[in-house]
């Protein structure tokens, strides 16, 4: 009989299951997220839990943690876990903060070019049989200014890729960061918004970043500029963004994360940004590449194994390293 049982939800990469089973654990790998009532009823029979971004580990869930010893978030963010409650229960929470950095950065570069060249609009017209051959409104990104809000692992990776394509890069971060290449820090968000042709957001979800981009911030942005967000859905006021796009002040946007997202692929998605020209909407897939998910599966599985076997909390977001 296996010593530990591990529950993996939300289509976690099979490599995680493989590594955990090789370590001698019994693994249940399921495709969907569990609601709070199901977690309360069933979670106590497992010693480790693996989730992505949809499963919400609330204080109520943790009050019924039973024999659970650890939680693995197979993603970057840990906002879906009540970390203080996990601390109180003595449950370390692990994540993979760097494994999907390249995937998110590449999506931003892809969308930046697609917006500047109106690729999605022209593709849709071609599918409709409309031949939209024109240079009007289509621009190279070379020589334009990219403003990066949040110069962490993803923001700095975007910086390197963008500079290689000839963009001038400026960035703003609340913490002083060492620039890579020729990127230039600016002293305030206002300066960045007024200066950039493209603004891309790479900030965590905190009380300070909630609704940080609203009507006032969009008015500060250059007319004809673009907004890209692949960080957290709570940082952008979607209705204000829609108004700025409808007015023509912003020329386009690429949004990968939303304040409210479907819990599964079976749920219908609704957004005020739908059916707008030159607006790219993607279903929170910044880190959803096979390469990134494989790396995440391996990293978090290793963290769970080291904790369950050795008591190591290396990489836990809520525990000191032991």
Number of C-alpha atoms within 10 A of each C-alpha: 6 10 8 20 19 24 20 26 20 20 15 23 19 15 16 25 22 15 16 21 16 10 17 14 21 18 20 13 18 13 11 18 20 20 14 15 11 11 20 19 12 14 23 18 15 20 20 24 21 25 26 22 18 17 20 19 23 17 17 14 24 22 14 15 23 15 14 21 21 25 26 25 27 31 24 19 17 25 14 15 21 17 20 12 17 24 13 11 16 14 21 23 27 28 27 26 20 15 23 24 21 20 20 25 24 18 18 26 18 11 21 24 16 19 27 20 19 22 16 16 17 18 14 13 13 13 9 9 9 11 11 12 8 8 9 8 11 14 13 12 21 14 13 16 21 27 31 30 22 21 26 17 16 25 25 24 18 26 27 18 16 24 19 12 13 14 22 21 26 23 28 23 19 11 9 10 14 11 16 14 12 12 21 14 19 15 12 13 19 14 16 24 25 18 19 23 25 27 25 26 22 25 20 19 17 11 10 9 14 17 16 15 18 17 18 11 16 22 14 15 23 17 15 14 22 26 26 24 22 24 25 22 20 20 25 25 17 21 14 16 23 21 16 19 22 15 10 13 18 22 23 26 27 22 25 21 22 22 14 11 16 13 17 13 9 7 9 9 13 10 14 11 19 12 10 15 17 21 25 21 18 13 14 17 13 23 22 16 14 12 14 22 23 18 20 27 27 22 21 26 26 16 24 30 18 15 19 18 10 10 12 17 21 16 20 23 16 17 16 11 10 11
